[in-house]
Amino acid sequence: MRMHPTPPTEVLSHDRRSEAGTPERAATPRPSGPGGGMVLPKPAVKKIRGPKLVLLWAALIALSWVVVIGAGYGLYRMAGGLF
């Protein structure tokens, strides 16, 4: 059985506008990376601003210092146990 090649289908990178002005979606899904698939709209992200952002950064910096000091103390105790 001999198969005929199918003609290429058009893949739209943007929405098309119909004559009425409403967007029309492409008939074929646009690839979104490895594996392809539909491209979904990204949800709106509320940004953190002002004092909340400063407080978040201060908390992250303090937490990172706690981790560094804790790791340093652990290494100090481990080295002290070996000698």
C-alpha positions as CSV (number, residue, x, y, z in Angstrom):
1,M,0.0,0.0,0.0
2,R,1.4,3.3,-1.0
3,M,0.9,6.4,1.2
4,H,0.6,9.9,-0.2
5,P,2.4,12.7,1.6
6,T,0.1,15.1,3.3
7,P,0.4,18.7,2.5
8,P,2.0,20.9,5.2
9,T,-0.4,22.5,7.5
10,E,-0.2,26.1,8.6
11,V,1.0,26.8,12.1
12,L,0.1,30.3,13.4
13,S,2.4,32.1,15.7
14,H,-0.2,34.7,16.6
15,D,-4.0,34.8,16.7
16,R,-5.7,35.7,13.5
17,R,-8.5,38.3,13.5
18,S,-11.6,37.4,11.5
19,E,-13.6,39.9,9.6
20,A,-15.8,40.4,12.7
21,G,-12.7,41.3,14.7
22,T,-12.7,38.3,17.0
23,P,-9.6,36.2,17.3
24,E,-9.5,32.8,15.6
25,R,-7.2,30.1,16.9
26,A,-4.9,28.0,14.7
27,A,-6.4,24.6,13.8
28,T,-3.1,22.9,14.7
29,P,-1.4,23.2,18.1
30,R,1.8,25.2,18.3
31,P,4.8,23.3,19.7
32,S,5.8,24.5,23.1
33,G,9.2,22.7,23.3
34,P,10.2,19.1,23.5
35,G,7.2,16.9,23.0
36,G,5.1,19.7,21.4
37,G,1.6,20.4,22.7
38,M,-0.6,23.4,23.1
39,V,0.7,26.7,24.3
40,L,-1.3,27.8,27.3
41,P,-1.6,31.4,28.4
42,K,0.6,32.3,31.3
43,P,-1.3,33.3,34.5
44,A,-0.9,36.8,35.8
45,V,1.7,37.0,38.6
46,K,1.2,39.5,41.4
47,K,4.6,41.1,42.2
48,I,5.8,41.7,45.7
49,R,6.7,45.3,46.2
50,G,7.7,47.7,49.0
51,P,8.2,46.7,52.6
52,K,7.1,43.1,52.0
53,L,9.9,42.7,49.4
54,V,12.5,44.2,51.9
55,L,11.3,41.8,54.6
56,L,11.5,38.8,52.3
57,W,15.0,39.7,51.3
58,A,16.1,40.2,54.9
59,A,14.6,36.8,55.9
60,L,16.3,35.1,53.0
61,I,19.7,36.6,53.9
62,A,19.3,35.7,57.6
63,L,18.3,32.1,56.6
64,S,21.3,31.8,54.3
65,W,23.6,33.0,57.2
66,V,22.1,30.4,59.5
67,V,22.8,27.7,57.0
68,V,26.4,28.8,56.4
69,I,27.1,29.1,60.2
70,G,25.4,25.8,60.9
71,A,27.5,24.1,58.2
72,G,30.7,25.7,59.4
73,Y,30.0,24.7,63.0
74,G,29.2,21.1,61.9
75,L,32.5,20.9,60.0
76,Y,34.3,22.4,63.1
77,R,32.8,19.7,65.4
78,M,33.6,17.0,62.9
79,A,37.2,18.1,62.5
80,G,37.5,18.4,66.3
81,G,36.3,14.8,66.7
82,L,38.9,13.5,64.3
83,F,41.9,15.1,66.2
